[in-house]
């Protein structure tokens, strides 16, 4: 998961890690992006880091706009906030 986090923008912002060099970047699979975003969101909530939560929700909204055929990631984050679980488990 750490390798994914290094190339994953929302996780990088939340963890405060330096931006990887262009040569270090590798494509991040959509499933990895979603998993890393959910992981970062849960970690931000556990720390009470509201600004990080908002950044991750914004990242999820951008992802949803680019992937309208998928289950909305922003709704999944909202379900975690409301029900303490992932959207698919709460629905």
C-alpha positions in Angstrom: 0.0 0.0 0.0 2.9 2.4 0.6 4.0 2.2 -3.0 0.4 3.2 -4.0 0.4 6.0 -1.5 3.6 7.5 -2.9 1.9 7.8 -6.3 -1.5 8.8 -5.1 -2.2 12.5 -4.9 -4.9 12.5 -2.1 -2.8 10.2 0.1 0.3 12.3 -0.6 -1.4 15.4 0.5 -2.8 13.9 3.7 0.4 12.2 4.7 2.5 15.2 3.8 5.0 13.2 1.8 7.1 14.9 -0.8 5.9 14.7 -4.4 7.6 11.9 -6.3 10.0 12.6 -9.1 8.5 12.1 -12.6 10.7 9.1 -13.1 9.2 7.5 -10.0 5.6 7.9 -11.0 3.7 4.9 -12.2 0.1 4.5 -13.3 -2.3 4.0 -10.3 -5.1 1.6 -11.0 -8.6 3.0 -10.3 -9.2 0.4 -7.6 -5.9 1.4 -5.9 -6.9 5.1 -6.1 -10.3 4.3 -4.5 -8.8 2.1 -1.8 -6.1 4.7 -1.0 -8.7 7.5 -0.8 -10.9 5.5 1.5 -7.9 4.6 3.7 -6.7 8.2 3.8 -10.2 9.4 4.7 -10.6 6.9 7.6 -7.1 8.0 8.9 -8.1 11.7 8.6 -11.3 11.0 10.5 -9.5 9.1 13.2 -7.1 12.0 13.7 -10.0 14.6 13.6 -8.3 16.3 10.6 -11.2 18.1 9.1 -9.2 19.9 6.4 -7.8 16.6 5.2 -11.3 15.1 5.1 -12.5 18.0 3.0 -9.6 17.7 0.6 -10.3 14.0 0.2 -14.0 14.6 -0.4 -13.0 17.1 -3.1 -10.6 14.6 -4.7 -13.4 12.0 -4.6 -15.8 14.4 -6.4 -13.2 15.0 -9.1 -12.7 11.3 -9.5 -16.5 10.8 -9.7 -16.8 13.4 -12.5 -14.1 11.6 -14.5 -15.7 8.2 -13.9 -19.5 8.6 -14.1 -20.1 5.0 -14.8 -18.8 3.8 -11.4 -20.3 3.9 -7.9 -19.7 7.4 -6.6 -16.6 7.5 -4.4 -17.8 10.7 -2.7 -21.0 8.8 -1.6 -18.8 6.1 -0.1 -16.9 8.7 1.9 -20.1 10.2 3.1 -21.4 6.8 4.2 -18.3 6.3 6.2 -19.0 9.6 7.9 -22.6 8.8 8.5 -22.5 5.0 9.2 -18.9 4.2 10.0 -18.7 1.8 7.1 -18.3 1.8 3.4 -21.3 2.8 1.2 -21.7 -0.7 -0.3 -22.0 -2.2 3.2 -24.4 0.4 4.4 -26.7 0.3 1.4 
